[in-house]
Amino acid sequence: MRILDLGCGDLKDANQMSGEVVAIDKKITCQPAKHVSAIKGDYFDMQLEGDFDLIYSNYSLCFNKQETIEQKLPLILSHLKPGGVFQVQDFHSGDKVVKKRTNLYATWFFDLVKKEVGPFTLKDEKIFERGHNHEHWEFTLKAIKAK
Ligand SMILES: C[S@@+](CC[C@H](N)C(=O)[O-])C[C@H]1O[C@@H](n2cnc3c(N)ncnc32)[C@H](O)[C@@H]1O
């Protein structure tokens, strides 16, 4: 299983995943586990090698401009194996935070995913963040590339 973690942050997910993980972030501040190749840089400017069973982004894509995502995400998604999964977890358009970020819970993003990967499922939920004492409205999108 080969996994690409876009915007891995402190590697909390990457270090716990099983398989071979390529984890990219502008800042790498933590120690990667043995199965993780942590790469410092902008994932939109990276030359990716090989294909992945899972391309994953947890609260990262929304920090990029819509224009950049539209222009550059298709190349990243071309590295998904047939039957591979693209999974995004991010803020729902109904969340207050989304006003300061790029809204991915939107037709332009859903159309991009449909075109580049295939049909997807969407789940949304409200989560209370204890540390900040506020509620977030989040969504998870899962798309499977046709075989
Ligand atoms: C809110 S943190 C989420 C980190 C991690 N995925 C998690 O769930 O804990 C967003 C991360 O995405 C990274 N990021 C955003 N856009 C990026 C880009 N274009 N290239 C590389 N890293 C990016 C930021 O540097 C930051 O570490």
The ligand as a MOL file (V3000), in Angstrom:
LIG
                    3D

  0  0  0     0  0            999 V3000
M  V30 BEGIN CTAB
M  V30 COUNTS 27 29 0 0 0
M  V30 BEGIN ATOM
M  V30 1 C -3.9880 22.4990 9.4770 0
M  V30 2 S -2.4590 21.7340 9.0500 0 CHG=1
M  V30 3 C -2.9790 20.0370 8.9250 0
M  V30 4 C -1.8470 19.1110 9.1740 0
M  V30 5 C -2.1730 17.6200 9.1710 0
M  V30 6 N -2.6810 17.1710 7.9040 0
M  V30 7 C -3.1270 17.2730 10.2860 0
M  V30 8 O -4.2370 16.8340 9.9900 0
M  V30 9 O -2.7560 17.4530 11.4510 0 CHG=-1
M  V30 10 C -2.2350 22.2010 7.3310 0
M  V30 11 C -0.8520 21.8430 6.7950 0
M  V30 12 O -0.8620 21.8990 5.3640 0
M  V30 13 C 0.3770 22.4280 4.9340 0
M  V30 14 N 0.2000 22.9430 3.5530 0
M  V30 15 C -0.8130 23.7040 3.0710 0
M  V30 16 N -0.6590 23.9050 1.7550 0
M  V30 17 C 0.4830 23.2710 1.3960 0
M  V30 18 C 1.1840 23.1110 0.1620 0
M  V30 19 N 0.7310 23.6600 -0.9760 0
M  V30 20 N 2.3120 22.3730 0.1610 0
M  V30 21 C 2.7820 21.8060 1.3040 0
M  V30 22 N 2.1760 21.9250 2.5010 0
M  V30 23 C 1.0310 22.6420 2.5530 0
M  V30 24 C 0.7260 23.4820 5.9830 0
M  V30 25 O 2.1070 23.7760 5.9920 0
M  V30 26 C 0.2440 22.8090 7.2750 0
M  V30 27 O 1.2460 22.0650 7.9100 0
M  V30 END ATOM
M  V30 BEGIN BOND
M  V30 1 1 1 2
M  V30 2 1 2 3
M  V30 3 1 2 10
M  V30 4 1 3 4
M  V30 5 1 4 5
M  V30 6 1 5 6
M  V30 7 1 5 7
M  V30 8 2 7 8
M  V30 9 1 7 9
M  V30 10 1 10 11
M  V30 11 1 11 12
M  V30 12 1 11 26
M  V30 13 1 12 13
M  V30 14 1 13 14
M  V30 15 1 13 24
M  V30 16 1 14 15
M  V30 17 1 14 23
M  V30 18 2 15 16
M  V30 19 1 16 17
M  V30 20 1 17 18
M  V30 21 2 17 23
M  V30 22 1 18 19
M  V30 23 2 18 20
M  V30 24 1 20 21
M  V30 25 2 21 22
M  V30 26 1 22 23
M  V30 27 1 24 25
M  V30 28 1 24 26
M  V30 29 1 26 27
M  V30 END BOND
M  V30 END CTAB
M  END
